[in-house]
Amino acid sequence: MTFTAILLGAAATAIALLRWLRVAQREHYLAGSSVTAAWRWIRVRPPNGALALLVVAGIGAAVGVDIAGHSAVAIVASCLLVVIAAVFPWPMRVLGRPRLRWTRRAVTLLTTSVVIAGGAAAALGSAMSVAVAMAVVACAAPAIVDGAAAVASPFERMALERHRRKAEARLARVGPFVIAVTGSWGKTSTKNHIRDLLAGSADVVASPASYNNTAGLARTMNEHLTDSTEVLVVEMGMYRPGEIRELCSWVKPNIAVICAVGPMHLERAGSIDAIVAGKAEILERADAAVLWVDDPNLAALADAATVSKVWSVGARGGDRLDVEVEVVADEVIVWVAGGQIGACPLAAGVHPANVGCAVAAALAYGATPRQIAQRLPTLSAPPHRATVQSSDSGVVIIDDTFNSNPAGAAAALATLGRLSSGRRAVVTPGMVEMGALQDEQNRELAEAVVASGATLVVVGWTNRRQLVTGANGEAIVVRDREDARRWVRGNLGEGDGVLWENDLPDHYA
């Protein structure tokens, strides 16, 4: 019986470590992310709160009866614990979405986790039976994976530093003009717009997809930069103060663009002021700055900036603007120095602020208004950012699954109303990583959906209470994305429209 309990403990530990390794990978291997995810499931997703209480009580009981010499009872309690460890949190799958990718870093983290788990089991086994010790270790899998991430972090930084130095050397050798873009949202779109505007007059390389940290930018230089590259356009993201300053220490921008500031990643940054200060680090080494000054925070940065030239961008009619944008019918009209230079289609996912900032960056580089005007009609949104398609049944589909911000959601909701003449639905798990503002922002999103006449379909549990409250109870609640797809197929037809607003991986409750 003891041997069976030990085997069950080993199997449960392996299952739990794989599950939390996948969570850690999705969260960029940050120490603490697995425990944070576990706590989220305990708080918001039944029956995981009950399972957590059973674990606490079960560990206490198993250790107590084991020390008291009641080995048979301790083994039964340990078997119960390992079953809970194997299924917790319910119903997160071990190999769910997205799947675990067996990278070198993932293998290293798993190996480190196994070593820590084995060491912990051996240490605990000196004070209690091996079966109970292994049950305790299995239940501690989220903390073990986080501990392994902390242990591996210095070595991963050294490995990354080798790639970064190689990328820095290549960047110095090629010597392109560097345009760096940051913002709480709109980074990828603005970066792509700059690339497209300059493509007709320069050899331009833009960092792929959302490569916006040290690893992503190093990969951009090492794999995409060519000897003929004249302009390099990159985006820079931040989770913490100092991160953009660190990027700019080796990817030295000639032009720095800040297209938006807002509550995205407020959970980690702590305050809007901290986010503004973190984004402003991109200006410290730049020669010129492009700022969307309709935002008061960015207007203040424009006034305080010490760069040689600030390009102020805003909606038509603002004070002292270098580039102005306005929406007329289905176009974004661009004005420079008081004169209209051209327009681009107001396609789904194309936002005036991003267009204006891209135009200003192109002008700051040296492109002429005429060159820019010729390229403006080519601008489009990146995939999964309010892009539009039609299903076989004639339903208009707006894919905004890579967005999780209030401004983008509002724009996508407006697009839904403009493109669909029939029944409309918004499918969303809500917005995350917004700290103290998250509940309020999700309630306001739900209120806006209901006010627009669309049906709100709430996916999952993470923001369920806030979204249902904001919809005044007028919401459809589904378990996951697959259930949402079934609801859409069963309830929407030709002429109807659906907005898929944000998509969370399944380690969110």
C-alpha positions, 0 to 999 in steps of 0.5 A: 500500500505504501509503495502504491501511495508513493507511485501515486505521489510521483505521478501526481507531482509529474502531472502538476509540474507539467501543468504549472510549467505551462503556466510559467512559460505563458507568463514569460517564466516570471517567478511568482506567476504560477502561485498568482495563477493558482490564487486566481483560480482559488478566488474566482473559480468554484470548486477550487476554493473548496479544494484548497481548503481540503489541501490545507486540512488534508496536509495537517491531518496527514502529517499529524496522524503520520507523526502519531504513528497511524500510518494506514490513515496517513497513507489514505490521507496522502492518496487523497492529497495527490489526487487533488494535486493532480486535478487542481485547479479544476478544470484547467487541463495539463496540456491545454491552450496554448500547448507547452512548447518544449524549448530549451528553457522549458526543459531547464525549468522542468529539470530544476523543478524536479530537482527541487521537488526531489530534494524537498521530498527527501528533506520532508521524508526525514520527519514523516513517511515518504508517501506523506512527504510526496503528497505535500510536495505534489500539492506545492507544485506551483510554488516549486515551479516558481522557485525553479524559475527564481533559481534559473533566472540568473543563468537565463539572464547570462544566456540571454546576454550572449544573444543580446551582445551579438545583436548589439554588435550586429546593430552597430555594424549595420548602423540603421536609423532607429525608430522605437515605438512604445505605448500602453496599446497601439505599439504594433499597429504604429510600428507597422504603419511606420514601416509601410509609410517608409517602405517606398523610399527606404530599406526598412526592417520592423521587429516581427509580431509583438517582439518588444523585449530584450529577447525579441529585439535581440532575435530581430537583430540576429535574424532579420537585420540585413546589411542593406537595412537603412531604417529599423523600426522596433516596439518596446514594451514594459512590465516594470520601471527601467525596462525600456531604459535598459532596451534603449541602452543598446537599441539607441533610438533616433526617434522615439514614439509614444502613442498611448498611455493607460492602465494596461499592466497597471497590476505590475506597474502599480500606478498610471504615473509609474506607467507614464514614467516607464514609457518616458524612458524611451525619450532619454536617448532619442534625438526626436520624439513623437507624442500623442498629445491629446492625452494630458500625460503625454502633453506634459511629457512633450512640454518637459522633453529635452529632445531636439524636436518634439512632434506633437500629434492630435485630433484636428483642431488642437493647439500647436500640432505638427500632425493632425488627424480627423475622421471624415466618413470612412477615411482618416484625413491627415494634416501637416503644418495646417495643410491636408496631405492625404488620407487612408481608409478607416478600415477595422483596426486602423486608429487615427492616433496610430496613423498620426504618430506613424506619419509624424515619425516618417516626417521626422525621418525625412520622408516628404508629405508627398511620399507619405500621401502615396503610401497612406492608402496601404495602411492596415491593421495587424492580425487579430486587432479588429480585423474583419472577415465573414463566416460561411454563414454570412456572419461578420466576424471582428477578430480583436482577440489580441487586444485587451484595453479600453480604447481598443475595445470601444473602437472595435465595438463601434466597428461592429455597429458600423458593419453589422445590420442584424443581431450583434454579439460581443464575446469576451473574457474581459480585460486583465492586468489592470490592477485596481481599475480592472473591475471598473473597466470591465463593468464599463465595457459591459455597460457599453456593449449593452448600450450598443444593443449587442448581446454580451457573451461572457467567457470564463470566470476571471471577470465574470462577476464584473461583466455580468454586473455591468450588463445588469444581468443581461449577459450570456455566460459560457464556460470557455471559447469552444462553448462561445463558438457553439453559441455563436453558430447556434444564434447568429446568421447572415447579416449578423455580427460578432466581436471577439474581444480579447482572448485569454489563455486557459490558465486564466480562470 
